[in-house]
């Protein structure tokens, strides 16, 4: 039924009668003329001061005596260029190429926490990364997409994590299905003709869009006050089998490894997301994903959210909302993680949102489970600090530190369509912390234990995360500059007993 819908799209929904065209003419009109180019090009400058991984206090005595502040600096230019072809009989393809070159680099200490620009550890000037991060074949029908090859996915515990030009890419097969769109297509008579309702009235029902965007969104579209009521909810089902990944450091190939272990078979994932805007203006969102990270662990992520109808009107209109999340990891591969995995993270976010200002408070809690890895820590082998956990900051997160708690607040200010600013503060308490030691690996024996941490264990480790950011689209000055953006994000991390860690990221790029 779905395949038949795709074939019908080539005739009834086309402005021309495709049956009169030869295959080369049809290919030219639909595939070539229907292709689109997109991407970004520009400059990134990332600076870190007191980059304390070698984790404090795990540095060697010789390093401590050297007076080295563990500063890293890197300036790069680059581009990410992608193309998607038009569709013929439901089939299309896509590709994306990334190029980065270092203009300046300073990382004499070779600190472990890297800049992820053009190579591990803030590569020196002149280092280049060039790779084909996407190259896939795709089949689309009404409410359905099947994609195979190199591709980007953005789910809560497996995502592109793109804060530089280079995303984390995956190789495998993924499928997205929107059941309500499929049912709409099955009930559509075609050609825009009228249908008879139950009371005998004639109604015109538009055809579902064959060219709908089926991309996954790990953040689940953020609430916005005053959204128009939906004629039907957005309900999406996702499934994937990923075999390899591309690291974001020295990315020149796809590998059968995750961020901790080598020689793994990738992962399976199955999930669903839901969003609806009701007639009274209230909004409901929800998502659930299950993962089987092969040779590592199983994990689940769930989230629900509700935004109340708008209170007030005009510039004073605002709406309160609440969101809650649960993450769990379990069923570890005992050959790779002998201590096993038993970990949960619970989160709650409460906020208000207007057209220009947003404010929220949030917290996460992770209980202690003695006898499991780091007394209750989970692994996240295909993401970094991605902002999915409510208390994530630029350089810190309860997902990385292990059991404990975190709480904070954030304010967003968007006075115009071209200018956006935010500030946030989060306080953490890790029951069994190791400072910045987030990037340990299985080592030569390809196993992860409590001994895998480089830094010493710190009981009840306190830390604070501060984030400040601003982004401006120069289209606010001249409309011809729309898409040219400049942004600056500053992250400050305060660990008890250690100098403050500063991370500043300046981006100047053009999106198209």
N, C-alpha and C positions, 0 to 999 in steps of 0.2 A: 504493500500500500504506500509506504514511504517512498520507495524507488519510483513508483508510478507518478507520485506527485512531482518528483524532480524532473521527470521526462516531460510532464505536462507544462512545466514552467517554461520550457524552451519555446513553446508555441503560444499558449493562451495569454501569457503575461508579457509577451514581447511586443514592442511597438511595431515591429515588422513581422510578416509571415515567414518564419524561418524555414518552412517546408519548401519555399521556392529557392532557397540558397543551397549551393554546394557545400560540402564539408569544409574545404579551405575558406570559403567566404564566411561560413558560420564561425569558424575558428578565429578568423580575423576580427569579426564583429564582436563576438562575445568574450573570447579569451584575451586577445591582444588589446583591443580598445577598452575592455573592462578592467585592465590591470591598473594597480595603484602603487605609487612609491611613497614611502614614509620613513621617518627617522629623525635623527638629531645630529648636529655637528657643532663643535665648540671647544672650549678650554675648561679644564678642571684644575684646581689648585687645592691640595689637601696638606694640612700641617698638623703635626702632633708634638706636644711638649710633655716631658716626663712620661714617655711611653714605657710604662713599667712592666712590660712583659718581655723580657725576663721578669717574672712576676715578683713584686715586692712581697715578702722579704726573701725571695728565692734566688736573688742574684748572688754571684760568687764574690768572694772577698776581694779579688783583684778588680772586678767591675765596680764594687762599692768604693774602692780607693781611687779609682780613675777619675771620679768626679763627673762622669758622663751623665748627662740628663736624659739620655735615651730619647732624643728628639729625632723626628723623621719628617722630611719635607719632600714634596713631589708636585711637579707641575707637568701637565700633559695636554696634548691636543688630540682630538680623535673624532670619529664618526661612527654612527650606527645606521646603516642603510638597509631598508627592507623593501621587498616587492611582493605583492600578492596578485596573482593573475585573476582574470574573470573566469566564470564557470561555463563549462559545456557538458551537458547531460549530468549535471551535478558535480562534476570533477573540477578541481582547481589545484593550484600549488602555491607555495610561498617559500621565500628564502630571505635571510638577513646576514649581512656581512658587517663585522666590527673591526675597526682599525684604531689603534692607540699608539702614540709615540711619546716617550718622555722628553721633555725639554730641560728639566732640572730635577735632580734627585739628591738627597742627602740622608743616608741611613748607614753611617759608618759602624754603628753598634750592631747592625743586623738584628734588630729587635724582632721578636716572634709575631707580634700583632702587626699585620701588614696593611698597606694602604690600598691594595686591590685596584691599582690603576694600571700599570703596565708591568706586572711581574711581582713576585713575592717580595715582601719587605721594602716597598717603595723602591722600585728599580732605578738604576742610575740613568742619567741623561742619555738618550739615544736608544734605549731599549724599546722594542716594538712588540706589540701583540696584534696578530691578524688572524681571524678565524671566521669560518662560516658557522654561525651559532644557530641558524634555522635553515632547514631544507626539508620540506615535507610535501607529501601528496595528501589531498583532502577530498572527501566526498560530503556534499551537503544535500539534504532534503528538508522539507518543511518540518522544523522542530528537531532536526538531527544533524550532527556533524561527527565524522570519523576522520581522524588525522593520524598519519604514520610518518616517522622520521625524526629529524632534529626539530625541537620545538620548545616554546616557553609555556609553562603552566604556572598558575598563581593560586595555590591552595594554602590553607593555614600552616601546614607543616612541611610543605614542599613548594618552594617558590623561586622566582627569578632573582629576588633580592637586589634589584638594580639601583644602586646608588652611585655607580660610575657608568661609563659607556658600556661596560661589559656585563651582561646579565649572567646568572647561572642558568645554563640551558640543559635540556634533557633529551635523551634519545629513547624512543619507544612508540607506543600506540596509545591514543587517548580518544575518548568518545564523550560527547555531550548530547543530552536529550532533553527537550522541553515538551513534556507530555501534553500540556494544554494547547500548545501550538499545533501539535500533531492532530489532536482531536478537532481543533478548529478547521484544519485542512480537510479532514475526512468529511466534515459537515458542509464544506464550501462547494457550491454548485459550479463555480468557475465563471469567468467572463464578466463578473460584476452583476450577474443577473439576480433578480429578486428571488427571495425564498419566502415560503409561507410559514408564518408563525402559528402557534397553537390556537390563536383566536381568529385565524384566517387572514390577518393583516399581512401585507407585503412589506418585507424589510430588505434593504440592501446590506449585505455583509461583506466587507472587504476581505480579500485573500490574505492569509498570513504571509509575512515577509520572508522570502527565500534567502535574502541577504542579511538576515539578522546577525548581530554580533554574539558569538558563542564563547567569548573569552571568559575564563574563570577570574574571580576577584576575591583574593584572600581576605580583604578587609570588609567585604559585603557592603555595598553602596551606603555611604554615610548618610545619616538622617539629614534632611533639609526641610525647614518649615515651609508650609504653603504648597507642597507638592500636589499636583492634580490627581484626582481619584483614578485608579486603574480600572479598565474594563474587565481585566482578568489578572490574577496574580502572576508574578514572574517565578515560575517553579522550574528548577533546573537540576538534572541528575548527571553526575560526572563519574567516569571510570577511566583508569589508566593502568598500563603495565609499562614501567620504565626500566630499561636495562642498563643504561649508562648515564653519566652526567659529565658536565664540563665545569671544572673548577674556575673560580673567578680570578685566581692569582696568575699563574703562568698558563693561560688557557691556549693550548695549541692542539688539543685532541679531546675526545670523549673517553672516559676511563671507567672501568668496573670497580669503582671505589666510592665510598662516601667520605664525609669529613673526618671520620675516625678510623675506618677500617678499609683494607684493600681486599680485592678478590671477593666482592659481594655481587649478588645477582640483581641489584636494584631494588625496586619495591612495587607493590600493588596498592592501589588506592580506589576507594569507592565512596562517593559523597553526594550530598544534595544541598541546595540552597533555596530559600524562599523569601520573597518580598512582596508586600501588598500595601497599597495606599487606599484606605477605606473612604467611603463617601463623606464621613464627618471630618476628614483630614488627618485622622490618626494613621500611624504607619506601623507595620509589623515586619520584622526580619528574623531569619533563623538559618542556621547551617549546621551540618554534621558531616564529618569526614572520618573514615577509618583507613588506617595505613598498616601494611605489613612490610616493614623495612627488613628485607631478607638478610639473614646472618647477623641481625642486630636486635630488633625489638618490634613489638606491635604498639600502636598508639591510636588514640581517638581524640578528636577535637569537636566540641559542641558549643554553640552560642545562640542565644535568643535576645531579641530587643524589641522595645515598644516606645514609640513617640506619641505623646498625647496631642490632641488637636491644638491648633495655634490659639494662644491667648492674646488679646489685643488686636490692633490693626495697624497697617502702614509700617512706618519705621519702628514702631514700638511693639510689633508682633513678635512673639517668642513662643517656644514650645519646649516643655520638659521631656526628658527621655530617660530610659534605664536599659542597660544591657548587662548580661551575665554570661560567663564563659566557664567551661570545664575542660581541662586537658588531662589525659591519663596515659601512662606508658607502662607496659607489662610484657610478660611472655618473652623474656630475653633469650637469646641464643647462648646457652651456657658454655659453649665452646669458645665464644668470643667475649662474653661478659660473665665470668664465673660467679660473681656475687648476685647476679640477677637484677632485674629492674622492677621496682614497685614505687611508682611516683604519681602524684596528682597535683594539679594546680587549679585553684578556684579563684574566680575573679568577678568583681562587680564594678560597674561604672554608672554614675548618676550625673546628669548634666542638663543644661538648658541651651537652646540654640535659637538665634535670630538670624536675619539676613546678613548681619555684619559681625555679630559677636557670638562667641560660644564659650561656655565655661563648664568644666567637668571635674569631678573628684572620683578617684578610683583606687582600687586595692586588689592585691592578689595574696593568696595564702597557699603554702605547700607544706603538708605535714611530714614529720620525720618518720621514717620506716627503717629502723635499725636492722642490719643484716642484709640490706640491698645496697646497690652501688651508691657510694657517698651518702648513705643513710637516707635515701629517698630521692635522689636526683634522676631526672630523665635525660635521654640523649635526643638530639634533634639533628639527624645526619644530613638533611637536605635543606636547612635554612641557617641563617645567622640571626643577629638581632634584627628582626624584620618588622617590629612594631605590632605584631598580632596580639601578643600578651599586653594587657592594658598598661602595665607599669614598665614596659620597655622604654629605655632612653637610648641615645645614640651609642653608648658604650657599656651599658649595664642592663641586666635583666635577671629576674628570678629563675628563668628557664636555664640560664647559664650557671648560676651560683649554687643551685641546689635548694633543699628545704629551708623554709623561713617565711618571711612576709615582706611585702612592699606596699607603700601607699603614697599617693601624690595628687597633684592637681595640675590642670592645664587651662590656658586661656588662648583663644584664637580671635584674631581681628582681621576682617576682610572689608575694608572701607570702600573699595572699588573692585570692579571685575579684574583689574590688572595688578592689584597689590594684596598680598596675604602675609600675615605675621602670626607667630605663636610664641609662647613661653610655657615651660613646664618645670615642675620640681617633683622629684620622687626620692623617698627615703627607703633604704633596704636594710634588712637584718638577715644575714645568712647564718644558719645554725652551724654549718660546717663549710666555711668559705675558703677560697684559695686566691683571693684577690683577682687579678686579671687573667688567671690561667684558664681561659675558655677554649683554647685551641689544641688541647692534647690529642694524642693519637694512640692507636693500638701498638705502635712501636714494632720492634723486630719480631715479637712473638704473636702479633696481630690479635692481642687481647687487651681489654680495658678493665682495670681494677682501680682501687683507690690510690695505688702507687703510680698511676699514669699521670697524675698531676705533678707539674714541676715545682710549684710553690708549696710551702708548708701549709698544713691545715691551720685555720684560724677560727676558733670557736666564737660564735656570736659576732661575726664580723659585721661592722657597721659601714655603710657607704651611702653616698648621696649622688643623685644624678640631676643635672641642670641642663636644660636645652633651650636655645633661643634661635629662631629662624625667621628669615624674611625672603620673599620672592617677589620680583617685579617684572611684569611683561612690558617691554618698551613700546608696545602698541598704545599704551596710555599717553605717550608723548607724541608719536606720529603713528597713524593707523597703518602706514606702510611697514612699520617695524613689528607688527603683531606676530607673535611666535618667537621673537628674540627675547630671551629671559636671562636675568641675572639673579642669583640667589646666594645666600650665605647662611650656613648652619654652624652654630657653635655648641659643642657639648663639653661639659665640665663634670668630671667624676672625682668625688672626694672619698678616699679610703682612709679609715682610721689608721694612723701611724705611717702614712705615706704622703709624699707631695701630691698636690692636685694634678690630675691628668686632664689636659686640654686637647680637644680635637676640633679643628676648624676646617670647613669645606666650602670653598667658593666655586660656584658653577656659572659659566657664561656660555650659553648655547642657543642654538636656533632649532626649534622643533617644526616639523612639517609632515 
